[in-house]
Amino acid sequence: MIVAAIVLVIAFRVDERADSVPAGASAQPSPVSLVPRVNPVAADAPMPTTAGISVGLAEALANPGLGDLSGEVSDAITGQTLWSQTPNQQMVPASTIKILTASAALLALPHDQRITTTVVAGSGGQVILVGAGDPTLSVQPEGEETFFTDAPRIAALADQIKKAGIDVTSVAVDTSAFTGPTMAASWDPVDIAGGNITPIEALIADSGRVEPLEIDSPRTATPALAAGSALAAALGVDNPVSSGTAPAGAPVIASVTSTPLLTRLGDMMRASDNVLAETVSIEIAKAIGGRPSLAGGIDAVRKTLSDNGFNLNGAVFEDVSGLSEGNRVSAGLLDKVLVAGAGTAQPKLRPLLDMLPVAGATGTLSERFVLENSSGAGWIRAKTGTLTVASALAGVVQTREGRVLSFALMSNGTGPTEARPALDAVAVALRECGCR
């Protein structure tokens, strides 16, 4: 197996040529320049022993903040399990379930796959904005920052329509690419205003965020109409936006394309974006001939993982984003997927580790491992999961002796304020542990 390095090392290069200075004066040091590089881990770094891991984790595991804990730790090179505690117990995974969603996408879809959003001509000067399932589409004007990486823009669609010389009288939106309910039965509608979800329609801009750049922004309850209204505003059209279906064979007058799948999955994982997770699952469903719906997305994720040798027996999926408290996944399953991403048995999963937030630096870990448990900063990459009743952390860590370990830790029964630092401390114990 091959393990990717998980730490960005900044090397310092000093120019040895110093400027001349007057006699007797101290020479000024040459400017320091940064040369970023990723150092590969050594394949022969010593592997911890099972007994050593148990001793090394004992103090961190004694923290009552962990509540009901299930977990597994494995060696990323050999795949050997080094520590486990009820690893097959089905737990509420919260957003760590996105590891499974991202993995299914990597296994089922071309890594460079893109989604194209189009505008077609209707009758009487109407244009129809046709959704294709890309919630990274943005209302942000050209030249301004977008929440998602290199997001396609509604402003670009408007510019193309204007250049086509069409006298637009009204805008309609077509969401027929998706079918079925737009909200899972287990989701609470208050989570729309709470900033966690928007109805999953084929046409969504900025994942439904009312404030496009704010991660916790309230979401809109009518994402397709909101996107259509943004296009109408950009075109200077005052008539209300309506819902409709594009006529068969209608000419395309404007289009924008998403970034490749790998970029979108990276955004999904780092920001833990629930909307993007759900739409990606429907993208998988469409690719494998399933239903283009929330339920079809669940079926597609399960089928893809099972077909690739992962045991989902006992797992319960009420969504693929982790918002539902009815989801049940085992730490053992998460750990085995991470081990597969670290090695060569599933080469399509190789990008998975690169998508994980970096402790103290990126995504949902940017504010963790900063003051408390700071010795793990930069050495741990992990997907977080947080609900009122559940907290989880799953990823990889490089020990002080250079060995890469995968881990999945799932805590149910205590609140995030207690559970998250306790989980972080377990990951730090793995980092600090020679454990031999």
C-alpha positions as CSV (number, residue, x, y, z in Angstrom):
1,M,0.0,0.0,0.0
2,I,1.0,3.6,-0.6
3,V,0.3,6.3,1.9
4,A,0.2,10.0,0.9
5,A,1.9,12.5,3.1
6,I,-0.6,14.5,5.2
7,V,1.5,17.5,6.2
8,L,2.5,20.5,4.3
9,V,6.0,21.3,5.2
10,I,7.3,24.8,4.6
11,A,11.0,24.8,3.8
12,F,13.1,27.9,4.2
13,R,15.7,28.8,1.5
14,V,18.3,31.4,2.4
15,D,20.3,33.3,-0.2
16,E,23.9,33.0,0.9
17,R,25.0,36.1,-1.1
18,A,24.9,39.0,1.4
19,D,25.1,42.6,0.5
20,S,28.4,44.3,1.3
21,V,28.3,46.2,4.6
22,P,30.7,48.8,6.2
23,A,33.6,47.4,8.1
24,G,32.7,46.5,11.7
25,A,29.0,46.4,11.0
26,S,26.9,43.3,11.4
27,A,25.7,41.8,8.2
28,Q,21.9,41.9,7.7
29,P,20.5,38.4,7.1
30,S,19.4,37.6,3.6
31,P,15.7,37.6,3.0
32,V,14.0,34.3,3.7
33,S,11.8,32.8,0.9
34,L,9.2,30.1,1.4
35,V,9.4,26.9,-0.7
36,P,6.2,24.9,0.0
37,R,6.5,21.2,-0.5
38,V,4.9,18.0,0.7
39,N,7.3,15.6,2.3
40,P,6.4,11.9,1.7
41,V,6.2,9.7,4.7
42,A,8.8,6.9,5.1
43,A,7.4,3.5,4.3
44,D,9.7,2.0,7.0
45,A,8.5,4.3,9.9
46,P,7.9,2.1,12.9
47,M,4.3,0.9,13.3
48,P,2.7,1.2,16.8
49,T,1.7,-2.0,18.5
50,T,-1.8,-2.8,19.7
51,A,-0.7,-2.8,23.3
52,G,1.2,0.5,22.8
53,I,-1.9,2.1,21.3
54,S,-4.1,1.0,24.2
55,V,-1.6,2.5,26.7
56,G,-1.1,5.7,24.7
57,L,-4.9,6.3,24.4
58,A,-5.8,5.4,27.9
59,E,-5.8,8.8,29.4
60,A,-7.7,10.5,26.6
61,L,-10.3,7.7,26.5
62,A,-11.0,8.2,30.2
63,N,-12.6,11.6,29.4
64,P,-16.4,11.4,30.3
65,G,-17.0,13.9,27.6
66,L,-16.7,11.1,25.0
67,G,-20.0,9.7,26.2
68,D,-20.8,6.5,24.3
69,L,-17.7,6.0,22.2
70,S,-17.2,3.7,19.3
71,G,-13.9,3.8,17.4
72,E,-11.2,2.1,15.3
73,V,-7.6,2.9,14.5
74,S,-5.7,1.2,11.8
75,D,-2.2,1.3,10.2
76,A,-2.6,3.0,6.9
77,I,0.2,1.0,5.2
78,T,-0.8,-2.5,6.2
79,G,-4.5,-2.0,7.0
80,Q,-4.0,-3.8,10.3
81,T,-6.4,-2.7,13.0
82,L,-4.4,-1.5,16.0
83,W,-7.2,-0.5,18.4
84,S,-11.0,-0.7,18.4
85,Q,-13.9,-0.2,20.7
86,T,-17.2,-1.6,19.6
87,P,-16.2,-0.8,16.0
88,N,-19.3,-2.5,14.5
89,Q,-21.8,-0.6,16.7
90,Q,-24.1,1.5,14.5
91,M,-23.8,5.1,15.7
92,V,-25.2,8.5,14.6
93,P,-22.4,9.6,12.2
94,A,-23.4,13.3,11.7
95,S,-21.4,14.7,8.8
96,T,-18.8,12.0,8.8
97,I,-21.2,10.1,6.6
98,K,-20.0,12.5,3.9
99,I,-16.8,10.3,3.8
100,L,-19.1,7.6,2.4
101,T,-20.8,10.0,0.0
102,A,-17.6,11.4,-1.4
103,S,-16.1,7.9,-1.7
104,A,-19.1,6.6,-3.6
105,A,-18.8,9.6,-6.0
106,L,-15.0,8.9,-6.5
107,L,-15.8,5.3,-7.3
108,A,-18.8,5.8,-9.6
109,L,-18.1,9.0,-11.5
110,P,-15.3,10.4,-13.7
111,H,-13.1,12.6,-11.5
112,D,-13.3,15.4,-14.1
113,Q,-17.0,15.3,-14.5
114,R,-18.7,18.7,-14.8
115,I,-22.3,19.8,-14.7
116,T,-23.7,22.3,-17.2
117,T,-26.5,24.7,-16.3
118,T,-28.3,26.1,-19.4
119,V,-30.8,28.7,-20.5
120,V,-33.1,27.9,-23.4
121,A,-35.5,30.1,-25.4
122,G,-39.2,29.8,-24.6
123,S,-42.0,31.6,-26.4
124,G,-42.9,35.3,-26.4
125,G,-39.5,36.4,-25.2
126,Q,-39.4,34.1,-22.2
127,V,-36.1,32.4,-21.3
128,I,-36.0,29.2,-19.2
129,L,-33.2,28.5,-16.7
130,V,-32.7,24.8,-16.7
131,G,-31.2,23.2,-13.6
132,A,-28.9,20.2,-13.9
133,G,-28.1,19.7,-10.2
134,D,-25.2,22.1,-9.6
135,P,-25.7,24.0,-6.4
136,T,-22.3,25.7,-6.8
137,L,-23.9,28.0,-9.3
138,S,-23.5,31.5,-7.9
139,V,-25.4,34.8,-7.8
140,Q,-22.2,36.7,-7.2
141,P,-21.3,39.3,-9.8
142,E,-18.2,38.7,-12.1
143,G,-15.0,39.6,-10.3
144,E,-16.4,39.0,-6.8
145,E,-15.5,36.1,-4.5
146,T,-17.8,33.0,-4.5
147,F,-18.3,30.5,-1.7
148,F,-17.4,27.6,-3.8
149,T,-14.2,27.3,-5.8
150,D,-14.3,28.9,-9.3
151,A,-18.1,28.7,-9.2
152,P,-20.1,29.2,-12.4
153,R,-22.1,32.4,-12.3
154,I,-25.6,33.5,-13.2
155,A,-24.1,36.8,-14.3
156,A,-22.2,34.9,-17.0
157,L,-25.6,33.5,-18.2
158,A,-27.1,36.9,-18.3
159,D,-24.1,38.3,-20.3
160,Q,-24.5,35.5,-22.9
161,I,-28.3,36.2,-23.2
162,K,-27.6,39.9,-23.7
163,K,-25.0,39.2,-26.4
164,A,-27.5,36.9,-28.2
165,G,-29.7,40.0,-28.6
166,I,-32.8,38.5,-27.1
167,D,-35.5,40.9,-25.8
168,V,-36.3,39.0,-22.6
169,T,-39.8,39.5,-21.2
170,S,-39.8,36.9,-18.5
171,V,-37.8,34.1,-16.8
172,A,-39.0,30.6,-15.9
173,V,-37.1,27.8,-14.1
174,D,-37.1,24.1,-14.9
175,T,-36.3,21.7,-12.1
176,S,-37.4,18.5,-13.9
177,A,-34.0,17.0,-13.8
178,F,-34.8,15.9,-10.2
179,T,-37.9,14.0,-9.0
180,G,-39.5,13.2,-5.7
181,P,-39.7,15.1,-2.5
182,T,-37.2,18.0,-2.0
183,M,-36.9,17.5,1.7
184,A,-36.1,14.2,3.5
185,A,-38.8,13.1,6.0
186,S,-36.3,13.3,8.9
187,W,-35.2,16.9,8.2
188,D,-36.7,19.7,10.3
189,P,-37.9,22.6,8.1
190,V,-36.5,25.0,10.7
191,D,-33.0,23.9,9.5
192,I,-33.7,25.9,6.3
193,A,-33.7,29.2,8.2
194,G,-31.1,27.7,10.5
195,G,-28.6,27.5,7.6
196,N,-28.2,23.7,7.3
197,I,-30.3,22.8,4.3
198,T,-32.4,24.1,1.4
199,P,-35.0,22.1,-0.5
200,I,-33.0,19.9,-2.9
201,E,-34.1,21.0,-6.4
202,A,-32.2,20.6,-9.6
203,L,-31.6,24.4,-9.7
204,I,-29.9,25.9,-6.6
205,A,-27.5,28.9,-6.4
206,D,-24.8,29.1,-3.6
207,S,-26.3,26.0,-2.0
208,G,-29.4,28.1,-1.2
209,R,-27.5,30.6,1.0
210,V,-29.3,33.9,1.4
211,E,-25.9,35.5,2.1
212,P,-23.8,33.8,-0.6
213,L,-20.4,34.0,1.2
214,E,-21.5,33.1,4.7
215,I,-21.1,29.5,5.7
216,D,-23.9,29.6,8.3
217,S,-26.2,31.8,6.3
218,P,-29.9,31.1,6.4
219,R,-31.0,29.2,3.3
220,T,-33.9,30.0,1.0
221,A,-37.1,27.8,1.0
222,T,-37.5,28.3,-2.7
223,P,-34.0,27.9,-4.2
224,A,-35.0,27.4,-7.9
225,L,-37.2,30.5,-7.9
226,A,-34.4,32.5,-6.1
227,A,-31.9,31.5,-8.8
228,G,-34.4,32.5,-11.4
229,S,-35.0,35.8,-9.7
230,A,-31.2,36.5,-9.7
231,L,-31.2,35.9,-13.5
232,A,-34.2,38.1,-14.0
233,A,-32.5,40.9,-12.0
234,A,-29.3,40.6,-14.0
235,L,-31.4,40.9,-17.2
236,G,-33.4,43.9,-15.9
237,V,-36.7,41.9,-16.1
238,D,-39.4,42.9,-13.6
239,N,-42.0,40.2,-14.3
240,P,-42.3,37.4,-11.7
241,V,-40.4,34.2,-12.2
242,S,-42.4,31.1,-12.8
243,S,-41.8,27.4,-12.9
244,G,-42.0,25.5,-16.1
245,T,-40.5,22.8,-18.3
246,A,-38.2,23.6,-21.2
247,P,-39.8,22.6,-24.6
248,A,-38.2,19.6,-26.2
249,G,-35.4,20.7,-28.5
250,A,-35.5,24.3,-27.4
251,P,-32.3,26.1,-28.5
252,V,-29.7,26.7,-25.8
253,I,-28.8,30.4,-25.6
254,A,-26.5,30.4,-22.6
255,S,-24.6,27.9,-20.5
256,V,-22.1,27.7,-17.6
257,T,-20.2,24.7,-16.4
258,S,-19.2,23.6,-12.9
259,T,-15.7,22.8,-11.8
260,P,-14.6,19.1,-12.0
261,L,-16.0,16.6,-9.5
262,L,-12.8,16.5,-7.5
263,T,-13.0,20.2,-6.8
264,R,-16.7,20.1,-5.9
265,L,-16.1,17.1,-3.5
266,G,-13.2,19.0,-1.9
267,D,-15.5,22.0,-1.3
268,M,-18.2,19.6,0.1
269,M,-15.9,18.0,2.5
270,R,-14.0,21.0,3.8
271,A,-17.2,23.2,4.3
272,S,-19.3,20.1,5.2
273,D,-22.0,21.4,2.8
274,N,-25.1,19.3,3.2
275,V,-26.7,20.6,-0.1
276,L,-23.7,19.7,-2.2
277,A,-23.6,16.2,-0.6
278,E,-27.2,15.5,-1.4
279,T,-26.9,16.7,-5.0
280,V,-23.7,14.7,-5.6
281,S,-25.6,11.6,-4.5
282,I,-28.2,12.3,-7.2
283,E,-25.4,12.8,-9.7
284,I,-24.3,9.3,-8.8
285,A,-27.8,7.9,-9.1
286,K,-28.2,9.3,-12.6
287,A,-24.8,7.9,-13.7
288,I,-25.7,4.4,-12.6
289,G,-29.3,4.4,-13.9
290,G,-31.0,5.1,-10.6
291,R,-33.8,7.5,-9.6
292,P,-32.7,11.2,-9.7
293,S,-34.1,11.8,-6.3
294,L,-33.1,12.0,-2.6
295,A,-34.1,8.4,-2.1
296,G,-32.3,7.4,-5.4
297,G,-29.2,9.1,-4.1
298,I,-29.2,7.1,-0.9
299,D,-29.6,3.9,-2.9
300,A,-26.8,4.9,-5.3
301,V,-24.3,5.6,-2.5
302,R,-25.1,2.3,-0.8
303,K,-25.0,0.3,-4.0
304,T,-21.7,1.8,-5.1
305,L,-19.9,1.1,-1.8
306,S,-21.3,-2.4,-1.6
307,D,-20.3,-3.2,-5.1
308,N,-16.8,-2.1,-4.3
309,G,-16.5,-4.5,-1.3
310,F,-17.5,-2.4,1.7
311,N,-19.8,-4.0,4.2
312,L,-22.8,-1.8,4.9
313,N,-24.7,-4.4,6.9
314,G,-26.7,-2.7,9.6
315,A,-26.0,0.8,8.3
316,V,-29.1,3.1,8.1
317,F,-29.1,6.0,5.6
318,E,-31.9,8.6,6.0
319,D,-29.8,11.0,4.0
320,V,-26.2,11.2,2.7
321,S,-25.2,14.5,4.3
322,G,-25.5,13.6,7.9
323,L,-28.2,16.1,8.9
324,S,-30.6,13.3,10.0
325,E,-30.3,12.0,13.5
326,G,-31.7,8.7,12.1
327,N,-28.5,7.8,10.3
328,R,-26.5,4.9,11.7
329,V,-23.0,4.0,10.5
330,S,-20.2,2.1,12.2
331,A,-16.7,3.5,13.0
332,G,-15.3,0.3,11.4
333,L,-16.9,1.1,8.1
334,L,-15.5,4.7,8.1
335,D,-12.1,3.5,9.0
336,K,-12.0,0.9,6.3
337,V,-12.9,3.4,3.7
338,L,-10.2,5.7,4.9
339,V,-7.6,2.9,4.8
340,A,-8.7,2.1,1.2
341,G,-8.1,5.8,0.4
342,A,-4.6,5.6,1.8
343,G,-3.6,2.5,-0.1
344,T,-3.7,1.0,-3.6
345,A,-6.6,-1.4,-3.4
346,Q,-9.0,1.3,-4.5
347,P,-7.0,3.7,-6.6
348,K,-10.1,5.8,-7.4
349,L,-10.2,6.7,-3.7
350,R,-6.7,8.2,-3.6
351,P,-8.0,11.8,-3.7
352,L,-10.2,11.3,-0.6
353,L,-7.5,12.1,2.0
354,D,-6.6,15.3,0.3
355,M,-10.2,16.5,0.7
356,L,-10.2,16.2,4.5
357,P,-9.9,19.4,6.5
358,V,-6.5,20.1,8.1
359,A,-6.4,20.5,11.9
360,G,-6.0,24.1,12.8
361,A,-5.9,25.3,9.2
362,T,-8.8,24.5,6.8
363,G,-12.5,24.0,6.6
364,T,-14.4,22.7,9.7
365,L,-11.1,22.1,11.5
366,S,-9.8,25.7,11.1
367,E,-10.8,26.7,14.6
368,R,-10.0,23.4,16.3
369,F,-6.6,22.3,17.4
370,V,-5.6,25.9,17.7
371,L,-5.6,26.7,21.4
372,E,-6.6,23.4,22.9
373,N,-4.9,20.2,21.6
374,S,-2.7,22.5,19.4
375,S,0.0,19.9,19.1
376,G,-2.2,18.1,16.5
377,A,-2.4,21.2,14.2
378,G,-1.2,20.3,10.8
379,W,-0.6,16.7,11.6
380,I,-4.3,15.6,11.6
381,R,-6.6,15.6,8.6
382,A,-10.2,14.6,9.4
383,K,-13.9,15.0,8.6
384,T,-15.9,16.4,11.4
385,G,-19.5,15.5,12.4
386,T,-21.6,17.5,14.8
387,L,-25.2,17.2,15.8
388,T,-26.9,17.9,19.2
389,V,-26.8,14.2,20.1
390,A,-23.6,13.2,18.3
391,S,-20.0,14.2,17.5
392,A,-17.5,12.4,15.3
393,L,-14.1,12.7,13.9
394,A,-12.6,10.5,11.2
395,G,-9.4,10.8,9.2
396,V,-5.7,10.2,9.3
397,V,-2.8,11.3,11.5
398,Q,0.9,11.1,11.3
399,T,2.6,9.9,14.5
400,R,5.7,11.6,15.8
401,E,7.7,8.6,14.4
402,G,6.3,9.2,10.9
403,R,3.7,6.4,10.7
404,V,0.3,7.3,9.2
405,L,-2.7,5.9,11.0
406,S,-6.3,6.1,10.0
407,F,-9.0,6.5,12.7
408,A,-12.7,6.9,13.1
409,L,-14.1,8.1,16.4
410,M,-17.9,8.4,17.1
411,S,-19.3,9.9,20.2
412,N,-23.0,9.7,21.0
413,G,-24.8,10.9,24.1
414,T,-22.9,14.1,25.1
415,G,-23.1,17.6,23.6
416,P,-20.6,19.0,21.2
417,T,-19.0,21.4,23.8
418,E,-17.9,18.3,25.7
419,A,-17.4,15.8,23.0
420,R,-15.4,17.7,20.3
421,P,-12.4,18.6,22.5
422,A,-12.4,15.1,23.9
423,L,-12.4,13.6,20.4
424,D,-9.6,16.0,19.4
425,A,-7.6,14.8,22.4
426,V,-7.8,11.2,21.3
427,A,-6.5,12.2,17.8
428,V,-3.7,14.2,19.5
429,A,-2.8,11.1,21.6
430,L,-2.3,9.2,18.4
431,R,-0.1,11.9,17.0
432,E,2.0,12.0,20.2
433,C,2.2,8.3,20.6
434,G,5.2,6.1,19.5
435,C,3.1,3.4,21.1
436,R,5.5,0.6,20.8
